[in-house]
Amino acid sequence: MTNSSLQERKVKVIARGQGNVYPVYVDRADNAEIWDVDGNRYIDFGTGIAVCNTGHSHPKVVAAVKAQLDKFSHTCVMINPYESAVELAEKLTEIAPGSSEKKAIFVTTGAEAVENCVKIARAHTGRRGIIAFNGGFHGRTNLTMAMTGKISPYKHLFGPFPGDIFHAPFPMAFHDVAIKDSLKAIENLFKVDIAPSDVAAIIVEPVQGEGGFYAAPAEFLQVLRALCDQHGIVLIADEIQTGFGRTGKMFSFEHADVEPDLITMAKGIAGGFPIAAVVGKSEIMDAPLPGGLGGTYGGSPVGCVAALAVLEVIEEENLVQRADQIGQIFNEQLTALQASYPNLIGEVRNQGAMIAIELVIDGDSEQANTDLTQAIISKAAEHGLILLACGFYGNVIRFLPALTISDELIYEGLEKFNQLFSVLAR
């Protein structure tokens, strides 16, 4: 089979809504490299959208999964549970930010984690409203689409959506949205749309993922914590893309020294195996009645042992610290590129190994260079790279390398990127 023949087969049988960025079909992958069915090699700067933080097929994760499959693959944690689920819950509640006593639940996807946070917050508060932020991404289910702060492609054609969901601007200095603007908008919601006594939760990504890799200022998260405390609102940290060492902390909220009430966890939790979790303060997590939370595949034994292995790898290989080292290399190299193209690269930004460049026209932050961004993505595979775009206007290139990537591969990949950029920036 070839890439082209597989793409022809795929288009015939898989709905167009589940498109693929690259007509590149993976044959095998190892750490930060991918080889396709045609024998081409790629340096992976996407890691399946921040999923393989410990690299592709880390030996420890592979060994744990194989050993579990020799025992059993599924019994349902709500029917006949198993030690690995208990152990994983113990470890997740231990590493979650803050000193409060915590509990966990397991689900299968990030969107499920977000929806369960809403259920838990509503059960705990007896309230209905949810406040999210412009540009935020929380999933593709009906409720999480309503919470997502971007229409195309996530919400277009899919309404109506659940009510009692409200949005406020997310602070981003590059686009002149200050903290005070966001807070003023929330206060306006309290005056115009919903009383704070009716708000169950505020959900925020500490670094917006699909929104463009804008990091929430520490002061903003601290003020949100105080605001939620003032009004009895549950503060939900959506750490699906930022968690498990990605930002130079185990969880990004730690940069602000803020303890959220509930935390969503997915993506990097298990090295590519589908498992997600909600971890939060015990008194809030216990609000739903027995049977009110769960799912058939939630807390899969295979996912649990993979997640336990990932946590071991993160600790043993110092990957939280490694994220900062990776981010520094990327920032230095991309800032040098920006100096050569100041009218095209508006900003280089990173929190740990969550790295992005925003492409603009004539150095104007309000003129998104979506065409150049899409051209770079479309040509990346020809230069041996896997890259991802994001951003409110689709003009941000994000870099999410494995935290196990070598310096040698980083420099090789960035040299390929510089060559690609130089060709298309002419």
C-alpha positions in Angstrom: 0.0 0.0 0.0 1.0 3.6 -0.7 0.0 6.9 0.8 -1.9 7.9 -2.3 -3.8 4.6 -2.5 -4.7 4.6 1.2 -5.9 8.2 0.9 -8.2 7.2 -2.0 -9.6 4.3 0.1 -10.0 6.6 3.1 -12.0 9.3 1.2 -14.4 6.6 0.0 -15.3 5.2 3.4 -14.6 7.8 6.1 -16.8 10.9 6.3 -15.2 14.1 5.2 -15.9 15.7 8.6 -13.2 13.5 10.0 -10.5 14.8 7.6 -6.8 14.4 7.9 -4.1 17.1 7.8 -1.6 15.0 5.8 -2.1 12.2 3.3 0.7 10.5 5.2 -0.1 7.0 6.5 2.0 5.8 9.4 3.8 2.5 9.2 5.8 2.9 12.4 6.9 5.5 14.9 9.7 5.7 17.5 10.0 8.5 20.1 10.0 11.7 18.0 10.2 10.1 14.5 7.5 8.7 12.2 8.0 6.6 9.0 5.2 6.3 6.5 4.1 3.4 4.3 6.2 4.8 1.5 9.3 4.7 3.6 9.6 8.4 4.2 10.8 9.7 7.6 9.3 12.6 9.5 10.3 14.5 12.6 7.1 14.8 14.6 6.4 18.2 16.1 2.8 17.4 16.8 2.8 14.2 18.9 -0.8 13.5 18.0 -1.8 16.9 19.4 0.2 16.7 22.7 -0.7 13.1 23.4 2.7 11.3 23.1 4.6 13.5 25.6 6.7 10.5 26.4 7.3 9.8 22.7 5.9 7.2 20.4 6.0 3.7 21.8 8.1 4.3 24.9 9.4 0.9 26.0 8.1 1.2 29.5 4.6 2.0 28.2 4.7 -0.8 25.7 5.8 -3.3 28.3 3.1 -2.3 30.7 0.4 -2.6 28.1 1.6 -6.0 26.9 1.7 -7.3 30.4 -1.9 -6.1 31.1 -3.2 -7.7 27.9 -1.8 -11.0 29.0 -4.1 -10.7 32.1 -7.3 -9.1 30.8 -8.4 -6.2 28.6 -11.7 -5.1 30.1 -14.1 -5.8 33.0 -15.5 -2.2 33.5 -14.2 -0.3 36.5 -17.8 0.2 37.7 -18.5 -3.6 37.7 -15.3 -5.4 38.6 -12.6 -2.8 39.4 -8.8 -3.5 39.6 -5.8 -2.2 41.4 -4.3 -0.2 38.6 -7.4 2.1 38.6 -7.1 2.7 42.3 -3.3 3.2 42.1 -3.7 5.7 39.2 -6.4 7.7 41.1 -4.0 7.8 44.1 -1.2 9.2 42.0 -3.3 11.7 40.1 -4.8 13.1 43.3 -1.3 13.3 44.7 0.2 15.3 41.8 -2.8 17.6 41.2 -2.1 21.2 42.2 -3.0 22.3 45.7 -3.2 20.8 49.2 -6.9 20.0 49.4 -8.1 16.4 49.7 -9.0 15.2 46.2 -10.8 12.4 44.4 -10.8 11.3 40.8 -13.1 9.7 38.2 -12.1 8.1 34.9 -13.6 8.6 31.5 -12.4 8.0 28.0 -11.9 11.3 26.2 -11.2 15.0 27.0 -14.6 16.1 26.0 -16.1 13.5 28.5 -13.9 15.0 31.2 -15.2 18.5 30.5 -18.8 17.4 30.4 -18.4 15.5 33.7 -16.9 18.7 35.2 -20.0 20.5 34.3 -22.2 17.8 35.8 -20.2 17.8 39.0 -20.2 21.6 39.3 -23.9 21.7 38.8 -24.6 19.0 41.3 -22.4 20.7 43.8 -23.8 24.2 43.4 -27.3 23.5 42.4 -26.7 26.2 39.7 -27.0 26.2 35.9 -24.6 28.7 34.2 -21.1 28.0 32.8 -18.7 30.8 31.7 -16.0 30.0 29.2 -13.7 32.1 27.1 -13.4 33.3 23.5 -11.0 31.1 21.6 -11.2 28.3 24.1 -11.6 24.7 22.9 -13.3 22.1 25.1 -14.4 19.3 22.8 -16.7 18.3 20.0 -19.8 16.9 21.9 -22.9 19.1 21.9 -22.3 20.6 25.3 -18.5 21.1 24.8 -19.1 22.7 21.4 -21.3 25.2 23.2 -18.5 25.9 25.6 -15.9 26.2 22.8 -15.3 29.8 21.8 -14.8 29.4 18.1 -17.4 28.7 15.3 -15.5 27.3 12.4 -14.9 24.4 12.0 -16.1 23.1 15.4 -19.6 24.6 15.7 -20.6 25.4 12.2 -23.7 23.4 11.1 -24.2 21.7 14.4 -26.6 23.9 16.5 -28.7 24.3 18.4 -26.5 24.1 21.5 -27.4 23.8 25.2 -28.3 27.1 26.9 -26.8 28.8 29.9 -23.3 28.9 28.4 -21.6 32.3 28.3 -18.3 33.6 26.9 -15.9 36.3 27.9 -12.7 37.6 26.2 -9.5 35.8 27.0 -6.6 38.1 27.9 -3.9 38.2 25.2 -1.4 41.1 25.2 -0.5 40.5 21.5 -4.0 41.5 20.5 -4.5 44.2 23.1 -6.9 42.3 25.3 -6.0 43.1 28.9 -6.8 41.3 32.0 -9.1 44.2 33.0 -11.0 43.7 29.7 -11.7 40.1 30.5 -12.8 40.8 34.0 -15.0 43.7 33.0 -16.7 41.4 30.5 -17.4 38.8 33.2 -18.8 41.5 35.4 -20.9 42.6 32.5 -22.3 39.1 32.2 -23.2 39.2 35.8 -25.2 42.4 35.1 -26.8 41.5 31.8 -27.0 37.7 31.3 -26.7 35.7 34.5 -26.4 36.5 38.2 -23.2 35.2 39.8 -25.4 33.2 42.2 -26.7 31.3 39.1 -23.2 30.4 37.8 -22.0 26.9 38.5 -18.5 27.1 37.0 -15.9 29.1 35.1 -13.8 26.9 32.9 -10.4 28.1 31.5 -7.5 26.7 29.7 -4.3 28.0 31.4 -2.8 28.1 27.9 -5.3 28.1 25.1 -4.7 25.2 22.8 -6.7 25.4 19.6 -7.1 29.1 20.4 -3.5 29.9 19.6 -1.2 29.0 22.5 -1.9 32.2 24.5 -0.9 31.7 28.1 -3.3 33.1 30.8 -1.3 35.6 32.9 -0.8 34.3 36.4 -2.5 37.4 37.8 -5.6 36.5 35.7 -5.9 33.0 37.1 -5.4 34.3 40.6 -8.2 36.9 40.2 -10.5 34.2 38.7 -9.8 32.1 41.8 -10.7 35.0 44.1 -13.8 35.7 42.0 -15.0 32.1 42.2 -14.4 32.1 45.9 -16.3 35.3 46.3 -19.4 34.0 44.5 -19.2 30.2 45.3 -18.4 29.3 41.7 -16.5 26.2 40.8 -13.2 26.9 39.0 -12.4 24.3 36.3 -8.9 24.0 34.9 -9.0 22.5 31.4 -5.5 21.0 31.4 -6.2 18.5 28.6 -3.5 19.9 26.4 -1.3 21.5 29.0 -1.0 18.7 31.5 1.7 16.0 32.2 4.8 18.1 32.0 4.0 19.9 28.8 4.5 23.4 30.1 7.4 22.9 32.5 5.1 22.1 35.4 3.1 18.9 35.8 0.1 21.1 35.3 0.1 24.6 34.0 -2.0 26.1 36.8 1.1 25.6 39.0 2.8 28.5 37.2 0.2 30.8 38.8 0.3 29.0 42.2 -3.5 28.5 41.9 -5.5 25.5 43.0 -8.5 24.9 40.8 -11.6 23.1 42.1 -11.7 20.6 39.2 -9.1 19.6 36.7 -9.6 17.8 33.3 -6.8 15.5 32.3 -6.4 13.6 29.0 -4.1 13.7 26.0 -0.6 13.2 27.5 -1.9 11.1 30.4 -1.2 7.7 28.8 1.1 7.9 25.9 -1.6 7.4 23.3 -4.0 5.1 25.0 -7.5 6.4 25.4 -8.2 7.4 29.0 -9.1 10.7 30.6 -9.9 11.8 34.1 -11.4 14.5 36.3 -9.6 15.3 39.5 -11.0 17.7 42.1 -11.7 18.6 45.6 -13.3 15.7 47.4 -16.4 17.6 48.7 -17.1 18.8 45.1 -16.3 15.5 43.4 -18.7 13.6 45.8 -21.7 15.8 44.9 -23.2 13.4 42.3 -25.0 10.3 43.5 -23.7 6.8 42.8 -24.2 5.9 39.2 -24.3 9.6 38.2 -20.8 9.5 36.7 -19.0 6.9 34.6 -19.0 5.1 31.3 -18.3 1.6 30.0 -14.7 2.2 28.9 -13.8 4.8 31.5 -10.7 3.8 33.4 -9.8 1.0 30.9 -7.2 -1.3 32.6 -5.0 -0.9 29.5 -5.2 2.9 29.8 -4.6 2.8 33.5 -1.3 0.8 33.3 -0.2 3.0 30.4 -0.9 6.1 32.5 1.0 4.7 35.4 4.0 3.9 33.1 3.8 7.5 31.7 4.0 8.9 35.2 7.1 6.8 36.0 8.7 7.9 32.8 8.0 11.6 33.5 9.6 11.3 36.9 12.6 9.0 36.0 13.5 11.0 32.9 12.9 14.5 34.4 10.5 15.4 31.6 9.0 18.3 33.5 12.4 20.0 33.6 13.1 18.8 30.1 10.1 20.7 28.8 11.7 24.0 29.8 14.9 23.1 28.1 13.1 22.2 24.9 11.1 25.4 25.0 14.2 27.5 25.4 15.8 25.9 22.3 12.7 26.5 20.2 12.3 30.0 21.5 15.9 30.9 20.7 15.8 29.4 17.2 12.4 30.8 16.3 13.2 34.2 17.6 16.3 34.2 15.4 14.0 33.3 12.5 11.6 36.1 13.5 14.5 38.6 13.3 14.9 37.7 9.6 11.1 38.0 8.9 9.8 40.6 11.4 6.9 41.5 9.1 5.7 37.9 8.9 6.4 36.5 12.4 4.4 38.7 14.8 5.2 36.8 18.0 7.1 33.8 19.3 5.7 32.4 22.5 6.0 29.4 24.7 5.3 28.0 28.1 7.7 25.1 28.4 7.4 22.8 25.4 4.1 24.4 24.3 5.5 26.6 21.6 4.0 28.8 18.8 4.6 31.4 16.3 1.9 33.8 15.1 2.1 34.8 11.4 0.9 38.2 10.4 0.9 40.6 7.4 3.2 43.7 7.4 4.0 43.2 11.1 0.4 44.0 12.1 -1.0 41.8 14.9 -4.5 42.4 13.6 -3.8 41.1 10.1 -3.7 37.3 10.3 -1.5 35.6 7.7 -3.6 32.6 7.3 -2.5 31.9 3.8 1.1 31.5 4.7 0.3 29.4 7.7 -1.8 27.0 5.6 0.9 26.9 2.9 3.5 25.9 5.5 1.3 23.2 7.0 0.5 21.8 3.5 4.2 21.6 2.5 5.6 20.4 5.9 5.5 16.7 5.0 7.5 17.4 1.9 10.2 18.7 4.2 10.1 15.7 6.5 8.0 17.5 9.2 4.7 17.0 11.0 3.4 20.4 12.0 0.0 21.7 13.3 -1.8 25.0 12.9 -4.2 26.6 15.4 -5.4 30.1 16.4 -8.7 32.0 16.2 -7.8 32.9 12.6 -5.8 29.9 11.7 -2.5 31.8 11.6 -0.6 30.2 14.4 1.9 27.3 13.9 2.2 25.3 17.1 5.1 23.0 18.1 4.4 20.1 20.5 7.5 17.9 20.4 7.8 14.8 22.5 9.4 15.7 25.9 11.8 12.8 25.2 13.1 14.3 21.9 16.8 14.8 21.6 18.5 18.1 21.0 19.9 16.7 17.8 16.4 16.0 16.5 15.1 19.4 17.6 17.9 21.2 15.7 17.4 19.0 12.6 13.7 19.7 12.6 14.1 23.4 13.1 16.6 23.5 10.3 14.0 21.8 8.0 11.4 24.3 9.3 13.7 27.3 8.5 14.2 26.0 5.0 10.5 25.5 4.5 9.7 29.0 5.9 12.3 30.6 3.7 11.0 29.1 0.6 7.4 30.1 1.2 8.1 33.5 2.6 9.6 34.8 -0.7 
